[in-house]
Amino acid sequence: MKTDFETLKDLHQYYAVHNTCKLKTVATQPVYEIEPPSSGILFIGEAPGRNEDQQGRPFVGAAGKFLDELLQTIDLTRDQVYVTNVVKYRPPNNRDPNEEEKKDCKVWLNSELLFIKPKVIVTLGRHALEKFIPNAKISTDHGQNFTHPTGIPVFAMYHPAAALYNPNLKDTMKEDFKKLKEFLKTIETKTKKDKKKKEAIDAILDM
């Protein structure tokens, strides 16, 4: 896996050429963001839709608009977070990505994650959740946090598109975002404590 990229744009341009995903033969273009998140928070869905396929950016359609609204409820803007997908190309007719397609985009996604080094990963929908927490189920585990073997915290969330098809999920997602806000506070507190601990250790070593 190639990892020596200077920018996210370089990374995506490289993997847009060096990948084996058959979806690129039917999609308009790959879909990705090129700016790392100032917050360290990464949201990951399953695959681009029609609007994303046309514009080349993730979550720009109705689901993206709802995601923006949800972010506002926890005092975040779209510019502060990073949004991506397990699969970088739109599957025909917005069908779910299959296992082969997810596998073919795995190296691309892993390289993306290594570059960003997120402090929290928020999975949107079952495909993203299964990628990081294989035994979890979105219907029972949404609104809960897990720890990936890498040590990165993972927070499970329904995909915003699911709430567009099932309006009852809108309130569920709003409640889950409240839980996410509280979880992010605990991460921030832990980060500050770890930083102070490191500074104390460094001070002792310098004595």
N, C-alpha and C positions, 0 to 999 in steps of 0.2 A: 504493500500500500504506500503510495507516495504521500508524503506529509510536509515536505519543505516548501510551503507556499508563503509568500509575503502578504497576500491579501485573500479574503474570501472570494473575491471576484476571480482571482487567478485559480483558486481551487475549483470553483464551479466550472470555469471555462475548460479546465483540464479534463474533469470528469464528464463533461458534456460530450467530449470526444472519446475518452477512454472508458466506455461502459458497454455492457452487453445487453442492456434492457431493450427488448423488442418493441416496447411501447414508443420508442423514439421514431420508429418508422411510420407511426400513425398519428403521433401528436404534432402540434404546431411547433413547439419549442420546449426546452426544459424550464422548470419553474423553481426559482430560488431567490433568497435575499442576499445582499452583498455587504451589509453592515453588521458587525457584532453588536450584541445587546449591552447597553450601558448598565442594565440592571443585573445581568448575568442569568436572566430567566429565559428559558427556551421552551416554546410550545411546539409540539409536533403532532401533525395529523396523519392521514393515510395517503392521500394522493390529490393532485390538483383537479379542479373542475373546469368547466367550459370557460369561465371568465379568466381564471388563472392561466389556462392554456393560451388564451389570446394575448394576455398582457405580460406573461412571463414572471409574475410575482404571486406568491402564495396568499390565499385568503383575501381576495379582493372582491368576491361576490357577496351574496346575501349572508352567507355563513361568516365571512370576514367582517361584515358590518356588525353582526351580532357579537362577534368576538370583541370588536372595538368597544361596544357598549358595555360588555362585561368587564373589560379592563378598566374602564372609567370608574366602575363601582368599587374598585380596589386601588384607586388613585394611580393608575398606570396608563401610559399612552402606548400606542402601537410602536412608536419610535424607540421606546425604552426596552422592548422585548424583541426576541428573535422568533420567527415563525417559519417552520419548515414542514416537510412531509417525509414519510417512510419511502415513498416512491416519487421520483422527480418528474414523471410525465403523466399526462392525463390518460387513464384507461378509457377505451371507447364507451360512449353512452354513460359515463360516470359510474361504471361498475366498480365493484371492489377490486383492489389489486390482488393478483394471485400470488402463491408462494414463490414461484419462479421470478416474478417481477420484483418482489420484495428482496429476494436473494441477489438479483442482478444489481440492485441499487444499494446493497448493504455496505460495500467498501466506500462508496461515495458518501453515504450518511455517516459512517464511522469517522471518516477523514474530516468531515464537517464538524462533528462533535469534538474531535481532538483539537481542532483549530480554535473553536469557541470556548472550550472548557467551561460549560455551564455550571452554575452553582445549584440550579434546580431545573429539572426537566418536568414539564407538565404535558402529559399525554392526552391527546384529544381523540377519543374513540378506541375501539377494541384492537385495531391493527397496531396502533402505536403502543398501547398498553402491553400487548402480548410480546412486542419486540423487546421491551425492557423487563417486564415481570411476566414470564411465560404462563404461570399458573393462575394469574389473576383473571377475574371476570368483571367486565365493565358494569354489568347490571347490579352487582353486589358490592363492588370495590370503588365505585366512583366516590369522589369526595374524601378519599383516604390517601395517606402517604406511605411510601415504601422506600427501601434503600436498595439501590442497584449494587451488584457485587463490586463495582468500581468505587462505591462509597457515595456516589451522587444521589441526592434525594430525588424521588420520583413521586409526583402527585397525579392521581388518576382523575380524569374528567371526561364527561360525554363530549362527543364532537358537536360543535355548534350547529352543524347541518341537521343533526338528529332532532334538535329542538325546533327546527323550521318545519319538519315533517310531523312532529309530535309536540304541539304547543305545551302540553303538560310538563314537558322536560325543561321549559324555560325557567320556571320557578326553581326546579331542581338545580339547574346550572347556576342560578343566582345564589342559591344557598351554598353550593359547592365553592363558588368563588369567595364567599365570606370565609369559608374554612381555609381556602388557599391563602387569603390575606393573613389570617392568624398563623398559619404554618410558616409563611414567609417571615413573620416577625420572630418566630422561634429560631429560624435559620440565621437571621441577622444578629440576634442576641448571641447565638453560639459563635458566630464568626468574630464578633467583637471580643468575646471571652478568650477565644483561641489566639487572637492577635495579641491581647494583653499578656497571655501566658507566654507566648513566644518572645515578646519584648522583655519580659521578666527573666526568662532563661538566657536570652542574649546578654542582658545586663550583668547577670551573674558570671557568664563565661568571659565577659570583658574585664572583670575585676582582677 
